[in-house]
Amino acid sequence: MTAPAPANAANRVCVVGAGSSGLAAARNFLAQGFEVDVLEREDDLGGNWNYDKGTARVYRSTHTISSKPGTEYPDFPMPAHYPDYPHHTLVLQYFRDYAAHFGLLEHIEFSTGVQAIVPAAGGPAEGWLVTTTTGETRPYGAVVIANGHNWHPKFPSYPGTFAGEVLHSAHYRTPDVFEGKRVLVVGAGNSGCDIVVEASQHATRTFHSTRRGYHYFPKYVFGKPSDQVGDLLHALRVPLPVRRLIGTISMRLFVGDPRAIGLPRPDHKLFETHPVANTLLPYYVKHGAIAVRPDIARFEGHDVVFTDGRRETVDLVVYATGYLIEFPFIERTHLNWRDGHPSLYQNVFHPEHDSLFVAGLIQPDSGQFGHVHWQMRAAAAFLRAARAGAPEAEAFRRERRARLEEPLSGGVTYLESTRHYLEVEHWSYRKGLEKIAARLERTIRRRGVQHSAARELAGAGQ
């Protein structure tokens, strides 16, 4: 059925998903005075971080990769008693506390997914029609897509047929699946490295296949979380070549030469791939518990033949090979899709439509939640400025078109890979968003159209 259009439909914002990004979107659009509906297909919030739900992409042992200061929302610090790298259960509780603190729960409709999002009859300028899994179609003045991009597993293709078990890291939960088996883990992202370490503690034999060598960051340097040390260098405005030199020396001191450990030599400079933070993988490789192998050449039954000609008999292959970017409820043309992903300014703003935003469509080299806060703070301020006819809104429209193709790498040249479609250098990316939000908030304050909650938010200087 179609719901009757409320008189204030133009002021209503639909947020798709109640995970880390959807919560930040709801918090910031509410702060700008919009009416917000958060549609969540599960019966609880948390998205990827809610271990008990089908949408979860955490395993039982998951902790954050970035430490608290680089992970948390800037306007809601993680509790002091949390460890440097919180367990997923603590992250979920943090989301619950965040939602309660900002009054978000009353705006979330659980067990309500999104079936389709299409432009209103007059086009995106008139808003969007959102059809839910309950069969209802609702009009909204704006839509924020915040259902995440780490949910649709990506599987590589190799010649031959594997006769054993296959599992993607998306569905991995506990290490009992490894007991009594010879296991091959494919992929050297953070999940792949965590999983291969767990496999080495339970499997009869563990192999790790990677296409190239990587730089493995320890989680602690000089007794401090390594990302905090890195942010200190950013704060001091240390140039990239010097940061790269300091990082390389630190890894040699705390991890060692990869070749001496038994790991392949990296074929790229530090920071040119998404960082891998894992202290234990080099430890278990050095102990012989993990046998490092190159890429797969082909499968022959239970045998895996690698590109260096070696052959291993394997019972279980775990693909930790990432995810495909998919938004099945909206046509790709509406997201300006190009070269395998949406082409959006700052990975948030459509170059033409004022009323459509994507939250969390990034792969930062540090924590995610704080960056999404600034994405949504800027997006909400822009929508308020645009609705008020503020001059800065038109200036921002020109900016988002002219600077659409600008890299978000902070001067780093990332390796060509689907893994880096959404990669951003966290420090420069966040500073850029902060400046956008500040400009837009200033102009709407000058025009006196800012909601009282937003004035409080801006006054807090967060």
Buried (B, 14 or more C-beta within 10 A) or exposed (E): EEEEBEEEBBBBBBBBBBBBBBBBBBBBBBBBBBBBBBBBBBEBBBBBBBBEBEBBBBBBBBBBBBBBBBBBBBBBEBEEEBEBBBBBBBBBBBBBEBBEEBEBBEBBBBEBBBBBBBBBEEEBEBBBBBBBBEEEBBBBBBBBBBBBBBBBBBEEEBEBEBEBEEBBBBEBEEBEBBEEBBBBBBBBBBBBBBBBBBBBEBBEBBBBBBBBBBBBBBBBBEEEBBBBBBBEBBEEEBEBEEBBEBBBEBBEEBBBEBEEBBBBEBEBBBBBBBBBBBBBBBBBBBEEBBBBBBBBBBBBEEBBBBEEEEEBEBBBBBBBBBBBBEBEBBEEEBBBBEEEBBBBBBBBBBBEBBBBBBBBBBBBBBBBBBBBBBBBBBBBBBBBBBBBEBEBBEBBBEBBEEEBEEEBBBEBEBBEEBBBBBBBBBBBBBEBBBEBBBBBBBBBBEBEBBBEBBBEBBEEEE
